[in-house]
């Protein structure tokens, strides 16, 4: 049995199969992957890792299992899945996940191949646990998989509190103790017990507030887009196998980017925090529907057209199109007057937050500061944007304020 001091949950007790998994290379690799990728360009203290987050998820899963009365091999499988749930993350976490999805057709929670044939599989088999069933839980399959990956998963409960703690942003603070205590299974679905509509709303609200403040802050988005572009160059044209890239950590990726002539410029900018600036920052209503649905190839073609029209190198234009606004937490199920209902049909807050999501949504076009004017004008024409005016003074560089550091 090990006791680990954690910045969020105080002391975390690790025993059984989880204690053995703790020192496997797959789990230790998570020490070298930042939880929030490039968000530390905005919040300098946001340099916590996937390792400590995984410990927190394991801790909350153990508490949830205890409250639900689940014991024995079932519980051990869930604990193992909780600790292993992030081993499929690429370097810098979600920042480069799209590259993996494009070249390997895998998401970060598809870990079957990472568990098979290595130390993790040997530990699981030694503890009489089926590696395939543990990997299924990581993907959220089955009744117990909802605890690890679902609308009420312990993953979300940990990362909101942890990210708020390390960024210093208070909006992610939730009562995870109550959330864990009030979990119930009804007809095979994980729900919150009677009297917890506000508890469910708190989870929804925390995620809705953290998104524009931390996860989608414009500097975090720009640096993420630059890192993703460089990684795409490296794995695509550079010939680095996606399967190899998937097992790298943050340091491995940055070294490779610095060493490759095609990506060394991006690496230098990221090292020095010499980031591209916003040439366009367009609202949802001003963007053609087809553009929001454009795939990677179509966006790359737009970038080339914009670069040609602006007379700049194609490497100096990045079009960043977020997906349609979504709110998974609105499907959270709560017991109201003895029946299970979706939060979206029960809470008036959901409609307001959905509207706020659309209002906060922005399409970004990024370029070096000296090219932002030309790229912005070209992007308006090429993308067919219906803009009466760009965000106030974005092109004039007035966005270069302390706001870039979250102030």
C-alpha positions, 0 to 999 in steps of 0.5 A: 500500500502506498500513500501519495500526497496530492495537491487536490485530494490530499492523501491518495491511498494506492493499493492492489493492482493499481499500486503495481500499475503505478510504476509501469512505463505506460503510466510513468510516461504520463509524468512527462505529458502536460494536462493542459498542453500549451495553456501554460502560455496563458497561466504559467502555473498550469504545468500539472501532468496527466500522471497526477490527474490519473491518480486523482481519477483513480482516487475518485473512482475508488470512492465512487465504487465504495459508495455504490457498494461495488467490490471484488474483481469488478471494482479492481477492473474499474480502478485499473481502468481509472489509472490507465485511462490517459495512457493513450494521450499523445504529447501535449494531451488534446493539443495533438490528438487530431493528428493521431485521429487522422493518421491512425483513426484512433482516439486517446481512449482506444488503448487496447493495443497499448495494453497488449504485449507489455508490462501493463498486460503482465500486471493485469494478468498477474492480478487475474484481470482481463486486459481487454475488459479493462481497455473496454472500461477506458473506452466507456463501454458497459455499465461500469465504463460510465464511471470512467468515461461518461457524462458523470465520469470521475475523469471530469470531476477531477480535471475541473477541480485540478485545472482550476487549482493549477491555473488559479481560475476558481470557476472549475471548483465543484463539490466532487465529494457530493457528486461521488456520494450521490451517484446511483445506477438505475436501469444500468444507467449512472445517474444522480440521486433525487434532489441533485438537479443543482449538483448536476448544474454545478458540473455543467456550469463549471465546464461552461465557465472554464471553457472560454477562460482556460480551455479556449482562451485565444492564446491557448488556441493559437499556441495549440494550432501552431503545435498541431500544424507543426506536428502534422508536418512532422508525422505527415510529410516528415515521415514519423510513424503515427504509432511511434509519435503516439508513444512520445512524451512532450519532450520527445515531440519538441526535440523532434520539431526542433531537429526537423528543418520543416518544423524548426521555425514553429518550435522556435516560436513555441520555445520563445512564446513568439506566437502568431496573432489573430488576423480574424476572430469571427463569431458563429453567425458570421461564418458560412455553415459549410466552413464550420463543417469543413474537413482537414483537407478543405481547411488546408486548401483555404489556408493555401488560398489565403496565403497566395492572396496575401502573398505570404508563405503558406506556413504563416497562415493557420485557419482554426475552425472549432467544431459545432458548440456542444454540451455533453453534460446536458444529457446527465441524468438525474432522479426527479420525483422518482423518475430519471430525467435528462438535465437538459429537460429539467434545467432552465440553465441549460438553454442559457448556457447553450446560447452562451456557447454560441456567443463565445464560439469564434473562428480564428485565422492566425499569422505572424504579427507583421502579416496579420493585416494582409492575411486578415483581408485575404481570409475575409474574401477567401472564407466568405466571412460576413464581417461588418468589422473584425473584433475591435483593433485585433488587426492593430495588435491591441490584443497584445495585453496582459490578457494574454497571460490571463490577467 
